[in-house]
Amino acid sequence: MSQLRVILSSHSPRRRELLAALDVPFTVEVGPDAPERYDDALPHRGIPEFLSRSKSLAFHRLLADDEVLLTADTLVMLPGAGTDPLDRAEILGKPASREDAFAMLRALSGRTHYVLTGVTLRTNREIRSFTDVTEVDVCCLTDAEIAYYVDRYRPYDKAGAYGVQEWFGHACISGIRGSYFNVMGLPVHRVYEALKEIGL
């Protein structure tokens, strides 16, 4: 391992846990939140990567020669009609209320959805971004199950109103195609490869 210093700019305890599991030394440094705005004409598949780059470029200070900044953004999408199911996908962000969380989980019930995480790694010499996509199958849920999960786990800080590492993931998800850790919020296998390319 080189002497590159990784900085994770994220409030997410799950991203901290996942990055720590790579045995890559890092610090957490979070500046002012970047506004999560994007052009409506932007293809939905590109939104998480765009937001991760926006977070990176909004970082509150210049980077030193030996620092690499890591930012990420995760979105849950319900497929739409068309050749590419993400072209007209319905985007599920973080629920604003109990009713919002309930509606999201009811929409996910019995369906396949996509979890997309955009990641940006930036030094003072280069910037690189990528998106990882995972398909997730959810069992048919009763209103009682949804209420139990929302009231017990209060998933208001999670895109799509669920955490795959919680009861919902154990009891209600029947299939995953792609990275499980991407559903948690960080595709660590791709992060590791990108860090090696940068010079870790």
N, C-alpha and C positions, 0 to 999 in steps of 0.2 A: 504494500500500500504506500502511496506517495504522501506528501505532506499537505495535499489539498484539504482545505477546511470547508466542510459542507454546512450550509446554513439552511435550515428548514423554516420557511415563512408560512406557518399554518397554525391555526388555533386548534386543529383536530387532534385529540389524544390518540385516535386510531392511526393517523399517519405517523405520529411520533413512535408508537409501538411498532409499526411495520418497518420503519426505517431503522430503528434500533436493532431489529432482528437480523438485519444484514451485517451486523458487526462493523458498520461504518461509523466512525466518530462524527458527531454532528452537534451543533447548537441550534436552539430555537430562537428566532428573532423575528418578531412580527411588528410591522409598521402600521400606519393607517390603512384601513380597509380600502381597497380599490372598488370603485363603483362597478357593479355587475351589469353593465350595459353592453349591448351588441346590436348590430344592424339586423333588422328583421329579414333582410335579404340573404344573410349569411346561412349557408346550408347547415342544418341542425347538427350534422355529424362534426362540423368544425367548431361548434360553440364552446365545448369544454377547453379545447386547446387555445382558442382565442382568449378565453377568460384567464387561463393560467399564464399566458404571456402578458396580459394586462396587469395581473398581480405582480409579475416579475418586474415589469418596467415601472411600476408605481412604488417599488421598494424605496424606503426613505433615505437611503444613503448610497454612495458609491461603493463598489466592491474592491477589495484589495487584490493584489496579484494572485494570492494563493486561496482565494475564496470562490466557491461555487454556490449559487443560490438556487434552491429548489422550491418551486411553487406548483400547485395542482388545483384542479377543479373537477368535481364529479357531478354528473347529472344522470337522472333516471329518465328513460324515454319509452313511451308506449308506441309500438310501430303503427305507422299510418299506411294508407293505400299507396300503391305505386311500385315500380320495379325495385327501388331501394326503400326498405321499410323505415329508414331514418329520414328520408326526404321530407315527409310531412308528419313526423313523429310529434306526439304530445309530450311536452317537457314537464316533468314533475320535479320541482325544486324542494326546498325545505318547507314543511307545512307551517302555516301561520297560526293555526288554532287546532283544537281537538276536532272540530268539524272538518277542517281541511285535511288533517291526517286520516280521518275516517274515510273521507271521499277518495283519497289517493289509494288507500289499501283496498277499498272496494273496487276501484278501477283495475288494480293489479290482480285481483282474485281470479284464479282460473285461466290466467293468460301468461304469455311469454313477453318479457320486456328486456330492454337493453340498458346496461350500465356503462357509461362512457366516462373515462377519466383522462383529462388533458393534463400533461406534465410539461413544465418548462425548466430547463437547466441553463443557468446563465453565469458566465464569468465576465471579467472586464474585457475579454477578447472575442467572445462568441456567445451565441444564443441558439439553443436547439430545443425543439418541441415535438411531441408526439401524442397520439391518442391511443388508448387501449380500450377494446370493446368486449364486453362479456354478455352472453345471453343468459337470462334467468327465468326459470319456470316456477310459477307460484300455484299452489294447490287452491282449490275452491274453498273460500273462507266464509264462515258464518259471521253474522253481525256480532255475536257474542265473543267469538275469537278475536275479531278486530278490536272490540271494546276492551277486552282483557289486555291485549298487547299495548294499545295506546295508553290506557290508564295506568298500567303497571310500569311501562318502560319509557313513556313520554318521549317519543322519537322526534322531537321538534327541531333538533339540530342535524337531521339526516335527510339527504335527498331521497325522495320517494317515500318518506315517512317510515323507514325501517332500517335496522342494522342487521346485516347477515350474521354477525357474530353473536346475536342475542337469541332469545326464545323464538322469534319469528323465523330466523334462519334455520334453526333446528327442527321446528315443527311445521313450517309452512312452505318451504322451498323444496321442490321435488327434483330439480335439475339445474346444473350450471355448465355452460359451455364457454370455456375461457378461464381467465384467472379469477380464482376466489378472492385473492387479495385486492384485485381491482375493484370488486364489489364493496370491499371494506373501505376503499378510498385511495389506494396507491398500488399500481402494478409494479411491485418491487423487483421482479425479474428484469423488466425493461429498464427500470431506474438504474439497477446495478450495471447492466450492459452499457448504458449511456455514460455512467460515471467512469467506467473503464476506458471508454473511447476518449473522454475528456482528459484522462490522465491520472485517475485515482490509483 
